[in-house]
Amino acid sequence: MSLVIKKNDIRQTMLTDSSWAAITVTKTWQIKLAAGLILRNNRIAWLATPFYLYHMITDFERIEKAILFIKEHFKEQPGLDEVARQVYLSPYHFQRLFKDWAGVSPKKFLQYLSIEHAKALLKSHASLADVSFETGLSGSSRLHDLFVNIEGMTPGEYKNGGESLAIYYSFAETPFGDVLLASTQKGICHIAFTEMGDAALQELKDRFPNAAFEQKTDILQQSALEVFKGTQNPANIKLHLKATPFQLKVWQALLRIPQGSLSTYSSIAQTILAPKAQRAVGTAIASNPVAFLIPCHRVIRSTGIIGEYHWGTARKTAIIGWESAKADVSKIA
């Protein structure tokens, strides 16, 4: 068995064994070495027994690693060559990979990660919301409150651990990493970014311990995945969620934040007419069970700092930058 990789991508282990199978060094794939892999004479080897799995690093993992490096060394303003080295690519290939993903160059993308840009988006969103509220028009909200139709689960549906629910689930790739999706007959009930499929599935099953689970991709899940590509009509997406009335209010408020815009916890609290409930709002946002479709990633601190995210700050930063880039491109178009 032969795989194409780069020599610089290899992480050595301290294992030794006389029984091994060589994997030829090539130029395009990176492998995270599992416990059974070793390096000998500039070649990857694995122990013949037992059999160990390996994992190829995805394009998004490279993007995520690059963004982390850029954020950590923002003051030094690292150049393209230096960032490319961090993800084991030539400057040319990194530039092409990044532009294919974001639609803009890494240098342009940096602008979307700045605190100044975040503050500008916050100010713009606040102005848009004020105008919409004062005029009674739905300009900023009508367009986005149709993004997802949320239906709360009834007590009968989630009582006794969801024993009356039949839940389909599947794993899929998105521009921001792998996700676990789950749906009932009424709509999507769960989307989570995951690097460990088994752990993510167990977390879902813990939410509905008595539901009937089946690995199957249905139309609801397919439609939800199209949203990640920007090709699905938002009004066609339905969610079926276990939530309190307060949580539903908060999540519906998140849906009114346009792509390419940002809001704050205090703004969301004011939107739902609970200005003193910022902490409760933060808790509701953190408990969002549907990544990306309910855009909790669009809520940041009032200082312009990105803040934490259930699925990782680097991923949140990547999504915000990606959406800002797409919004700018659509304005030009």
Backbone hydrogen bonds, N-H to C=O, Kabsch-Sander energy under -0.5 kcal/mol:
donor,donor_aa,acceptor,acceptor_aa,energy
5,I,3,L,-0.6
6,K,29,W,-1.3
9,D,6,K,-1.3
10,I,7,K,-1.6
12,Q,10,I,-0.6
20,W,18,S,-0.8
21,A,46,W,-1.4
23,I,44,I,-2.3
26,T,5,I,-0.6
29,W,4,V,-0.6
32,K,55,H,-2.3
33,L,31,I,-0.7
37,L,34,A,-2.0
38,I,45,A,-3.3
40,R,43,R,-3.1
43,R,40,R,-1.2
44,I,23,I,-1.1
45,A,38,I,-3.3
46,W,21,A,-1.0
47,L,36,G,-1.9
48,A,19,S,-1.5
55,H,32,K,-0.9
57,I,30,Q,-1.6
62,R,58,T,-1.6
63,I,59,D,-2.3
64,E,60,F,-3.5
65,K,61,E,-2.1
66,A,62,R,-2.3
67,I,63,I,-2.6
68,L,64,E,-2.4
69,F,65,K,-2.1
70,I,66,A,-2.5
71,K,67,I,-2.6
72,E,68,L,-2.5
73,H,69,F,-1.5
74,F,71,K,-1.1
76,E,73,H,-0.5
77,Q,73,H,-0.7
77,Q,74,F,-1.1
83,V,79,G,-2.2
84,A,80,L,-2.6
85,R,81,D,-1.8
86,Q,82,E,-1.0
86,Q,83,V,-0.6
87,V,83,V,-0.7
87,V,84,A,-1.0
88,Y,85,R,-1.2
89,L,84,A,-2.1
94,F,90,S,-2.8
95,Q,91,P,-2.5
96,R,92,Y,-2.1
97,L,93,H,-2.6
98,F,94,F,-3.0
99,K,95,Q,-2.3
100,D,96,R,-2.2
101,W,97,L,-1.6
102,A,98,F,-3.2
103,G,99,K,-2.0
109,F,105,S,-2.5
110,L,106,P,-1.7
111,Q,107,K,-0.6
111,Q,108,K,-1.0
112,Y,108,K,-0.7
112,Y,109,F,-1.0
113,L,109,F,-0.5
113,L,110,L,-1.2
114,S,111,Q,-1.0
118,A,114,S,-1.9
119,K,115,I,-2.6
120,A,116,E,-1.9
121,L,117,H,-2.1
122,L,118,A,-2.2
123,K,119,K,-2.4
124,S,120,A,-2.4
125,H,121,L,-2.7
126,A,122,L,-2.2
127,S,123,K,-2.0
128,L,124,S,-2.2
129,A,125,H,-2.3
130,D,126,A,-2.1
131,V,127,S,-2.2
132,S,128,L,-2.0
133,F,129,A,-2.2
134,E,130,D,-2.6
135,T,131,V,-2.2
136,G,132,S,-1.2
142,R,138,S,-3.0
143,L,138,S,-0.8
144,H,141,S,-0.5
145,D,141,S,-3.6
146,L,142,R,-0.7
147,F,144,H,-1.5
149,N,237,I,-2.4
150,I,148,V,-0.8
151,E,239,L,-2.2
153,M,241,L,-3.3
157,E,154,T,-1.1
158,Y,154,T,-1.5
159,K,155,P,-1.3
161,G,158,Y,-0.7
162,G,159,K,-1.0
163,E,159,K,-1.0
165,L,162,G,-2.1
167,I,165,L,-0.5
167,I,212,A,-3.0
168,Y,166,A,-0.5
168,Y,183,S,-2.5
169,Y,214,E,-1.9
170,S,181,L,-2.1
172,A,179,V,-2.1
174,T,177,G,-0.7
177,G,174,T,-1.6
179,V,172,A,-2.8
180,L,192,A,-2.6
181,L,170,S,-2.8
181,L,179,V,-0.5
182,A,190,H,-2.3
183,S,168,Y,-2.4
184,T,187,G,-2.8
188,I,238,K,-2.6
189,C,182,A,-2.3
190,H,182,A,-1.4
191,I,289,P,-2.4
192,A,180,L,-2.0
194,T,178,D,-2.4
200,A,196,M,-2.1
201,L,197,G,-2.4
202,Q,198,D,-2.1
203,E,199,A,-2.0
204,L,200,A,-1.9
205,K,201,L,-2.5
206,D,202,Q,-2.0
207,R,203,E,-1.0
207,R,204,L,-0.7
208,F,204,L,-1.2
210,N,161,G,-2.4
211,A,161,G,-0.6
211,A,208,F,-1.6
212,A,165,L,-2.6
213,F,211,A,-0.7
214,E,167,I,-2.1
216,K,169,Y,-1.8
216,K,214,E,-0.9
218,D,216,K,-0.6
222,Q,218,D,-2.2
223,S,219,I,-2.6
224,A,220,L,-2.0
225,L,221,Q,-2.2
226,E,222,Q,-1.3
227,V,223,S,-0.8
227,V,224,A,-0.8
228,F,224,A,-0.7
228,F,225,L,-0.7
229,K,225,L,-0.7
229,K,226,E,-0.6
230,G,226,E,-0.8
230,G,227,V,-0.7
231,T,226,E,-2.0
232,Q,226,E,-0.7
236,N,233,N,-2.1
237,I,234,P,-2.0
239,L,149,N,-2.8
240,H,188,I,-2.9
241,L,151,E,-2.0
243,A,241,L,-0.7
248,L,244,T,-2.3
249,K,245,P,-1.8
250,V,246,F,-2.2
251,W,247,Q,-2.8
252,Q,248,L,-2.4
253,A,249,K,-1.8
254,L,250,V,-1.8
255,L,251,W,-1.3
256,R,253,A,-1.1
257,I,254,L,-1.7
261,S,258,P,-1.8
263,S,298,R,-2.7
265,Y,300,I,-0.6
268,I,264,T,-2.1
269,A,265,Y,-2.2
270,Q,266,S,-2.1
271,T,267,S,-2.2
272,I,268,I,-1.7
273,L,270,Q,-1.6
274,A,269,A,-3.2
277,A,274,A,-2.3
281,V,277,A,-2.5
282,G,278,Q,-2.5
283,T,279,R,-2.0
284,A,280,A,-2.3
285,I,281,V,-2.5
286,A,282,G,-2.2
287,S,283,T,-1.2
288,N,285,I,-1.4
291,A,191,I,-2.6
291,A,289,P,-0.5
293,L,291,A,-2.6
294,I,290,V,-1.6
296,C,294,I,-2.5
298,R,295,P,-1.7
299,V,296,C,-1.4
300,I,263,S,-2.8
300,I,298,R,-0.6
301,R,305,I,-2.2
304,G,301,R,-1.9
312,G,309,Y,-2.2
316,K,312,G,-2.1
317,T,313,T,-2.7
318,A,314,A,-2.2
319,I,315,R,-2.6
320,I,316,K,-2.5
321,G,317,T,-2.4
322,W,318,A,-2.6
323,E,319,I,-2.8
324,S,320,I,-2.2
325,A,321,G,-2.4
326,K,322,W,-2.3
327,A,323,E,-2.5
328,D,324,S,-2.2
329,V,325,A,-2.3
330,S,326,K,-2.2
331,K,327,A,-1.5
332,I,328,D,-1.8
333,A,329,V,-2.2
